[in-house]
Amino acid sequence: MFDSWTGMDWFILVIDIVAIAIVATFLKRKIQHKLAEVEARQAFHRQQRQEKRTTDD
């Protein structure tokens, strides 16, 4: 199968692999950023509940 590939086919394969790596890196970074936002929001709400609980007592 691979012995019939031309130089252009190999070049396209390399470009595709590089593109997939770039997209995967971008998505990983975006997901990590979103998770950090969610954790910060949860910490803020947790702090708000604790402050409300101490003022109610």
PyMOL Python script that loads the backbone (N, CA, C, O; Angstrom):
from pymol import cmd

cmd.read_pdbstr("""\
ATOM      1  N   MET A   1       0.815  -1.189   0.000  1.00  0.00           N
ATOM      2  CA  MET A   1       0.000   0.000   0.000  1.00  0.00           C
ATOM      3  C   MET A   1       0.862   1.257   0.000  1.00  0.00           C
ATOM      4  O   MET A   1       0.656   2.152  -0.820  1.00  0.00           O
ATOM      5  N   PHE A   2       1.836   1.330   0.926  1.00  0.00           N
ATOM      6  CA  PHE A   2       2.652   2.530   1.023  1.00  0.00           C
ATOM      7  C   PHE A   2       3.654   2.652  -0.121  1.00  0.00           C
ATOM      8  O   PHE A   2       4.107   3.755  -0.430  1.00  0.00           O
ATOM      9  N   ASP A   3       3.999   1.547  -0.745  1.00  0.00           N
ATOM     10  CA  ASP A   3       4.996   1.595  -1.814  1.00  0.00           C
ATOM     11  C   ASP A   3       4.464   2.301  -3.059  1.00  0.00           C
ATOM     12  O   ASP A   3       5.247   2.696  -3.923  1.00  0.00           O
ATOM     13  N   SER A   4       3.150   2.462  -3.162  1.00  0.00           N
ATOM     14  CA  SER A   4       2.597   3.162  -4.326  1.00  0.00           C
ATOM     15  C   SER A   4       2.385   4.650  -4.062  1.00  0.00           C
ATOM     16  O   SER A   4       1.931   5.375  -4.949  1.00  0.00           O
ATOM     17  N   TRP A   5       2.706   5.114  -2.857  1.00  0.00           N
ATOM     18  CA  TRP A   5       2.519   6.525  -2.530  1.00  0.00           C
ATOM     19  C   TRP A   5       3.611   7.361  -3.181  1.00  0.00           C
ATOM     20  O   TRP A   5       4.767   6.946  -3.260  1.00  0.00           O
ATOM     21  N   THR A   6       3.230   8.530  -3.640  1.00  0.00           N
ATOM     22  CA  THR A   6       4.200   9.458  -4.226  1.00  0.00           C
ATOM     23  C   THR A   6       4.699  10.404  -3.146  1.00  0.00           C
ATOM     24  O   THR A   6       4.227  10.385  -2.009  1.00  0.00           O
ATOM     25  N   GLY A   7       5.647  11.215  -3.520  1.00  0.00           N
ATOM     26  CA  GLY A   7       6.176  12.209  -2.583  1.00  0.00           C
ATOM     27  C   GLY A   7       5.101  13.172  -2.113  1.00  0.00           C
ATOM     28  O   GLY A   7       5.101  13.594  -0.956  1.00  0.00           O
ATOM     29  N   MET A   8       4.192  13.518  -2.998  1.00  0.00           N
ATOM     30  CA  MET A   8       3.114  14.434  -2.638  1.00  0.00           C
ATOM     31  C   MET A   8       2.183  13.807  -1.600  1.00  0.00           C
ATOM     32  O   MET A   8       1.717  14.498  -0.694  1.00  0.00           O
ATOM     33  N   ASP A   9       1.910  12.512  -1.721  1.00  0.00           N
ATOM     34  CA  ASP A   9       1.068  11.822  -0.742  1.00  0.00           C
ATOM     35  C   ASP A   9       1.707  11.860   0.648  1.00  0.00           C
ATOM     36  O   ASP A   9       1.027  12.109   1.644  1.00  0.00           O
ATOM     37  N   TRP A  10       3.015  11.612   0.706  1.00  0.00           N
ATOM     38  CA  TRP A  10       3.721  11.665   1.984  1.00  0.00           C
ATOM     39  C   TRP A  10       3.703  13.078   2.558  1.00  0.00           C
ATOM     40  O   TRP A  10       3.545  13.264   3.765  1.00  0.00           O
ATOM     41  N   PHE A  11       3.864  14.068   1.688  1.00  0.00           N
ATOM     42  CA  PHE A  11       3.836  15.463   2.124  1.00  0.00           C
ATOM     43  C   PHE A  11       2.469  15.800   2.727  1.00  0.00           C
ATOM     44  O   PHE A  11       2.398  16.436   3.778  1.00  0.00           O
ATOM     45  N   ILE A  12       1.400  15.385   2.079  1.00  0.00           N
ATOM     46  CA  ILE A  12       0.049  15.639   2.582  1.00  0.00           C
ATOM     47  C   ILE A  12      -0.158  14.933   3.920  1.00  0.00           C
ATOM     48  O   ILE A  12      -0.787  15.486   4.822  1.00  0.00           O
ATOM     49  N   LEU A  13       0.363  13.724   4.053  1.00  0.00           N
ATOM     50  CA  LEU A  13       0.254  12.996   5.316  1.00  0.00           C
ATOM     51  C   LEU A  13       0.945  13.763   6.443  1.00  0.00           C
ATOM     52  O   LEU A  13       0.396  13.890   7.537  1.00  0.00           O
ATOM     53  N   VAL A  14       2.134  14.266   6.179  1.00  0.00           N
ATOM     54  CA  VAL A  14       2.879  15.027   7.191  1.00  0.00           C
ATOM     55  C   VAL A  14       2.110  16.290   7.568  1.00  0.00           C
ATOM     56  O   VAL A  14       1.990  16.616   8.749  1.00  0.00           O
ATOM     57  N   ILE A  15       1.594  16.997   6.572  1.00  0.00           N
ATOM     58  CA  ILE A  15       0.825  18.219   6.834  1.00  0.00           C
ATOM     59  C   ILE A  15      -0.414  17.889   7.671  1.00  0.00           C
ATOM     60  O   ILE A  15      -0.738  18.629   8.600  1.00  0.00           O
ATOM     61  N   ASP A  16      -1.098  16.810   7.364  1.00  0.00           N
ATOM     62  CA  ASP A  16      -2.280  16.406   8.131  1.00  0.00           C
ATOM     63  C   ASP A  16      -1.922  16.095   9.585  1.00  0.00           C
ATOM     64  O   ASP A  16      -2.649  16.477  10.502  1.00  0.00           O
ATOM     65  N   ILE A  17      -0.820  15.415   9.789  1.00  0.00           N
ATOM     66  CA  ILE A  17      -0.397  15.078  11.155  1.00  0.00           C
ATOM     67  C   ILE A  17      -0.064  16.341  11.938  1.00  0.00           C
ATOM     68  O   ILE A  17      -0.430  16.464  13.107  1.00  0.00           O
ATOM     69  N   VAL A  18       0.627  17.278  11.299  1.00  0.00           N
ATOM     70  CA  VAL A  18       0.950  18.549  11.957  1.00  0.00           C
ATOM     71  C   VAL A  18      -0.333  19.310  12.287  1.00  0.00           C
ATOM     72  O   VAL A  18      -0.456  19.865  13.379  1.00  0.00           O
ATOM     73  N   ALA A  19      -1.282  19.341  11.363  1.00  0.00           N
ATOM     74  CA  ALA A  19      -2.550  20.041  11.598  1.00  0.00           C
ATOM     75  C   ALA A  19      -3.311  19.415  12.759  1.00  0.00           C
ATOM     76  O   ALA A  19      -3.876  20.132  13.585  1.00  0.00           O
ATOM     77  N   ILE A  20      -3.333  18.102  12.831  1.00  0.00           N
ATOM     78  CA  ILE A  20      -4.020  17.418  13.934  1.00  0.00           C
ATOM     79  C   ILE A  20      -3.342  17.743  15.260  1.00  0.00           C
ATOM     80  O   ILE A  20      -4.019  17.947  16.267  1.00  0.00           O
ATOM     81  N   ALA A  21      -2.022  17.792  15.268  1.00  0.00           N
ATOM     82  CA  ALA A  21      -1.293  18.124  16.493  1.00  0.00           C
ATOM     83  C   ALA A  21      -1.612  19.547  16.943  1.00  0.00           C
ATOM     84  O   ALA A  21      -1.790  19.793  18.136  1.00  0.00           O
ATOM     85  N   ILE A  22      -1.685  20.478  16.005  1.00  0.00           N
ATOM     86  CA  ILE A  22      -2.012  21.870  16.342  1.00  0.00           C
ATOM     87  C   ILE A  22      -3.426  21.963  16.911  1.00  0.00           C
ATOM     88  O   ILE A  22      -3.645  22.628  17.923  1.00  0.00           O
ATOM     89  N   VAL A  23      -4.374  21.308  16.273  1.00  0.00           N
ATOM     90  CA  VAL A  23      -5.765  21.337  16.747  1.00  0.00           C
ATOM     91  C   VAL A  23      -5.873  20.701  18.128  1.00  0.00           C
ATOM     92  O   VAL A  23      -6.566  21.228  18.997  1.00  0.00           O
ATOM     93  N   ALA A  24      -5.201  19.583  18.339  1.00  0.00           N
ATOM     94  CA  ALA A  24      -5.249  18.909  19.639  1.00  0.00           C
ATOM     95  C   ALA A  24      -4.662  19.800  20.730  1.00  0.00           C
ATOM     96  O   ALA A  24      -5.210  19.876  21.830  1.00  0.00           O
ATOM     97  N   THR A  25      -3.557  20.471  20.435  1.00  0.00           N
ATOM     98  CA  THR A  25      -2.951  21.380  21.402  1.00  0.00           C
ATOM     99  C   THR A  25      -3.890  22.534  21.721  1.00  0.00           C
ATOM    100  O   THR A  25      -4.054  22.899  22.885  1.00  0.00           O
ATOM    101  N   PHE A  26      -4.505  23.108  20.697  1.00  0.00           N
ATOM    102  CA  PHE A  26      -5.440  24.209  20.899  1.00  0.00           C
ATOM    103  C   PHE A  26      -6.624  23.771  21.757  1.00  0.00           C
ATOM    104  O   PHE A  26      -7.009  24.477  22.689  1.00  0.00           O
ATOM    105  N   LEU A  27      -7.197  22.623  21.451  1.00  0.00           N
ATOM    106  CA  LEU A  27      -8.349  22.142  22.217  1.00  0.00           C
ATOM    107  C   LEU A  27      -7.969  21.834  23.662  1.00  0.00           C
ATOM    108  O   LEU A  27      -8.733  22.120  24.584  1.00  0.00           O
ATOM    109  N   LYS A  28      -6.798  21.255  23.857  1.00  0.00           N
ATOM    110  CA  LYS A  28      -6.337  20.953  25.212  1.00  0.00           C
ATOM    111  C   LYS A  28      -6.201  22.233  26.024  1.00  0.00           C
ATOM    112  O   LYS A  28      -6.632  22.293  27.176  1.00  0.00           O
ATOM    113  N   ARG A  29      -5.602  23.254  25.424  1.00  0.00           N
ATOM    114  CA  ARG A  29      -5.422  24.528  26.109  1.00  0.00           C
ATOM    115  C   ARG A  29      -6.774  25.177  26.423  1.00  0.00           C
ATOM    116  O   ARG A  29      -6.970  25.735  27.502  1.00  0.00           O
ATOM    117  N   LYS A  30      -7.696  25.094  25.468  1.00  0.00           N
ATOM    118  CA  LYS A  30      -9.019  25.695  25.667  1.00  0.00           C
ATOM    119  C   LYS A  30      -9.783  24.982  26.782  1.00  0.00           C
ATOM    120  O   LYS A  30     -10.425  25.633  27.606  1.00  0.00           O
ATOM    121  N   ILE A  31      -9.717  23.662  26.813  1.00  0.00           N
ATOM    122  CA  ILE A  31     -10.403  22.896  27.856  1.00  0.00           C
ATOM    123  C   ILE A  31      -9.797  23.191  29.224  1.00  0.00           C
ATOM    124  O   ILE A  31     -10.527  23.343  30.203  1.00  0.00           O
ATOM    125  N   GLN A  32      -8.476  23.273  29.300  1.00  0.00           N
ATOM    126  CA  GLN A  32      -7.831  23.577  30.571  1.00  0.00           C
ATOM    127  C   GLN A  32      -8.226  24.965  31.064  1.00  0.00           C
ATOM    128  O   GLN A  32      -8.430  25.166  32.262  1.00  0.00           O
ATOM    129  N   HIS A  33      -8.333  25.923  30.144  1.00  0.00           N
ATOM    130  CA  HIS A  33      -8.742  27.277  30.511  1.00  0.00           C
ATOM    131  C   HIS A  33     -10.176  27.272  31.045  1.00  0.00           C
ATOM    132  O   HIS A  33     -10.469  27.923  32.048  1.00  0.00           O
ATOM    133  N   LYS A  34     -11.059  26.545  30.383  1.00  0.00           N
ATOM    134  CA  LYS A  34     -12.454  26.461  30.834  1.00  0.00           C
ATOM    135  C   LYS A  34     -12.538  25.802  32.210  1.00  0.00           C
ATOM    136  O   LYS A  34     -13.297  26.257  33.066  1.00  0.00           O
ATOM    137  N   LEU A  35     -11.772  24.744  32.431  1.00  0.00           N
ATOM    138  CA  LEU A  35     -11.777  24.084  33.734  1.00  0.00           C
ATOM    139  C   LEU A  35     -11.284  25.026  34.831  1.00  0.00           C
ATOM    140  O   LEU A  35     -11.814  25.012  35.942  1.00  0.00           O
ATOM    141  N   ALA A  36     -10.287  25.833  34.532  1.00  0.00           N
ATOM    142  CA  ALA A  36      -9.800  26.808  35.509  1.00  0.00           C
ATOM    143  C   ALA A  36     -10.888  27.829  35.825  1.00  0.00           C
ATOM    144  O   ALA A  36     -11.047  28.220  36.981  1.00  0.00           O
ATOM    145  N   GLU A  37     -11.640  28.267  34.814  1.00  0.00           N
ATOM    146  CA  GLU A  37     -12.747  29.198  35.043  1.00  0.00           C
ATOM    147  C   GLU A  37     -13.803  28.569  35.949  1.00  0.00           C
ATOM    148  O   GLU A  37     -14.291  29.213  36.878  1.00  0.00           O
ATOM    149  N   VAL A  38     -14.148  27.333  35.685  1.00  0.00           N
ATOM    150  CA  VAL A  38     -15.171  26.651  36.483  1.00  0.00           C
ATOM    151  C   VAL A  38     -14.700  26.496  37.925  1.00  0.00           C
ATOM    152  O   VAL A  38     -15.473  26.720  38.856  1.00  0.00           O
ATOM    153  N   GLU A  39     -13.451  26.119  38.115  1.00  0.00           N
ATOM    154  CA  GLU A  39     -12.931  25.964  39.468  1.00  0.00           C
ATOM    155  C   GLU A  39     -12.920  27.293  40.207  1.00  0.00           C
ATOM    156  O   GLU A  39     -13.235  27.339  41.397  1.00  0.00           O
ATOM    157  N   ALA A  40     -12.564  28.375  39.522  1.00  0.00           N
ATOM    158  CA  ALA A  40     -12.574  29.697  40.150  1.00  0.00           C
ATOM    159  C   ALA A  40     -13.997  30.100  40.521  1.00  0.00           C
ATOM    160  O   ALA A  40     -14.225  30.651  41.598  1.00  0.00           O
ATOM    161  N   ARG A  41     -14.941  29.832  39.647  1.00  0.00           N
ATOM    162  CA  ARG A  41     -16.341  30.158  39.928  1.00  0.00           C
ATOM    163  C   ARG A  41     -16.852  29.361  41.125  1.00  0.00           C
ATOM    164  O   ARG A  41     -17.541  29.901  41.989  1.00  0.00           O
ATOM    165  N   GLN A  42     -16.510  28.072  41.170  1.00  0.00           N
ATOM    166  CA  GLN A  42     -16.940  27.243  42.301  1.00  0.00           C
ATOM    167  C   GLN A  42     -16.319  27.723  43.607  1.00  0.00           C
ATOM    168  O   GLN A  42     -16.991  27.755  44.638  1.00  0.00           O
ATOM    169  N   ALA A  43     -15.054  28.094  43.570  1.00  0.00           N
ATOM    170  CA  ALA A  43     -14.389  28.596  44.775  1.00  0.00           C
ATOM    171  C   ALA A  43     -15.039  29.895  45.239  1.00  0.00           C
ATOM    172  O   ALA A  43     -15.211  30.109  46.439  1.00  0.00           O
ATOM    173  N   PHE A  44     -15.399  30.757  44.302  1.00  0.00           N
ATOM    174  CA  PHE A  44     -16.050  32.019  44.646  1.00  0.00           C
ATOM    175  C   PHE A  44     -17.399  31.757  45.309  1.00  0.00           C
ATOM    176  O   PHE A  44     -17.711  32.358  46.337  1.00  0.00           O
ATOM    177  N   HIS A  45     -18.201  30.864  44.728  1.00  0.00           N
ATOM    178  CA  HIS A  45     -19.515  30.569  45.294  1.00  0.00           C
ATOM    179  C   HIS A  45     -19.391  29.880  46.656  1.00  0.00           C
ATOM    180  O   HIS A  45     -20.198  30.122  47.554  1.00  0.00           O
ATOM    181  N   ARG A  46     -18.392  29.035  46.803  1.00  0.00           N
ATOM    182  CA  ARG A  46     -18.153  28.382  48.088  1.00  0.00           C
ATOM    183  C   ARG A  46     -17.817  29.428  49.145  1.00  0.00           C
ATOM    184  O   ARG A  46     -18.302  29.356  50.274  1.00  0.00           O
ATOM    185  N   GLN A  47     -16.988  30.395  48.778  1.00  0.00           N
ATOM    186  CA  GLN A  47     -16.611  31.457  49.701  1.00  0.00           C
ATOM    187  C   GLN A  47     -17.828  32.314  50.051  1.00  0.00           C
ATOM    188  O   GLN A  47     -18.000  32.707  51.205  1.00  0.00           O
ATOM    189  N   GLN A  48     -18.663  32.600  49.068  1.00  0.00           N
ATOM    190  CA  GLN A  48     -19.871  33.393  49.314  1.00  0.00           C
ATOM    191  C   GLN A  48     -20.791  32.669  50.300  1.00  0.00           C
ATOM    192  O   GLN A  48     -21.339  33.295  51.207  1.00  0.00           O
ATOM    193  N   ARG A  49     -20.962  31.360  50.130  1.00  0.00           N
ATOM    194  CA  ARG A  49     -21.819  30.594  51.045  1.00  0.00           C
ATOM    195  C   ARG A  49     -21.246  30.590  52.459  1.00  0.00           C
ATOM    196  O   ARG A  49     -21.991  30.700  53.432  1.00  0.00           O
ATOM    197  N   GLN A  50     -19.920  30.463  52.573  1.00  0.00           N
ATOM    198  CA  GLN A  50     -19.304  30.463  53.895  1.00  0.00           C
ATOM    199  C   GLN A  50     -19.485  31.811  54.569  1.00  0.00           C
ATOM    200  O   GLN A  50     -19.777  31.871  55.764  1.00  0.00           O
ATOM    201  N   GLU A  51     -19.314  32.895  53.820  1.00  0.00           N
ATOM    202  CA  GLU A  51     -19.495  34.229  54.385  1.00  0.00           C
ATOM    203  C   GLU A  51     -20.941  34.443  54.803  1.00  0.00           C
ATOM    204  O   GLU A  51     -21.205  35.030  55.852  1.00  0.00           O
ATOM    205  N   LYS A  52     -21.870  33.974  53.997  1.00  0.00           N
ATOM    206  CA  LYS A  52     -23.284  34.120  54.334  1.00  0.00           C
ATOM    207  C   LYS A  52     -23.614  33.306  55.578  1.00  0.00           C
ATOM    208  O   LYS A  52     -24.373  33.755  56.437  1.00  0.00           O
ATOM    209  N   ARG A  53     -23.044  32.114  55.672  1.00  0.00           N
ATOM    210  CA  ARG A  53     -23.287  31.253  56.820  1.00  0.00           C
ATOM    211  C   ARG A  53     -22.758  31.898  58.101  1.00  0.00           C
ATOM    212  O   ARG A  53     -23.403  31.807  59.146  1.00  0.00           O
ATOM    213  N   THR A  54     -21.591  32.549  58.037  1.00  0.00           N
ATOM    214  CA  THR A  54     -21.018  33.169  59.234  1.00  0.00           C
ATOM    215  C   THR A  54     -21.792  34.421  59.620  1.00  0.00           C
ATOM    216  O   THR A  54     -21.882  34.735  60.807  1.00  0.00           O
ATOM    217  N   THR A  55     -22.353  35.143  58.660  1.00  0.00           N
ATOM    218  CA  THR A  55     -23.135  36.338  58.995  1.00  0.00           C
ATOM    219  C   THR A  55     -24.521  35.963  59.496  1.00  0.00           C
ATOM    220  O   THR A  55     -25.127  36.729  60.245  1.00  0.00           O
ATOM    221  N   ASP A  56     -25.035  34.809  59.102  1.00  0.00           N
ATOM    222  CA  ASP A  56     -26.355  34.368  59.554  1.00  0.00           C
ATOM    223  C   ASP A  56     -26.314  33.847  60.989  1.00  0.00           C
ATOM    224  O   ASP A  56     -27.318  33.901  61.699  1.00  0.00           O
ATOM    225  N   ASP A  57     -25.162  33.346  61.413  1.00  0.00           N
ATOM    226  CA  ASP A  57     -25.057  32.752  62.760  1.00  0.00           C
ATOM    227  C   ASP A  57     -25.026  33.777  63.834  1.00  0.00           C
ATOM    228  O   ASP A  57     -24.940  33.433  65.013  1.00  0.00           O
TER     229      ASP A  57
END
""", "prot")
cmd.dss("prot")
cmd.show_as("cartoon", "prot")
cmd.util.cbc("prot")
cmd.orient("prot")
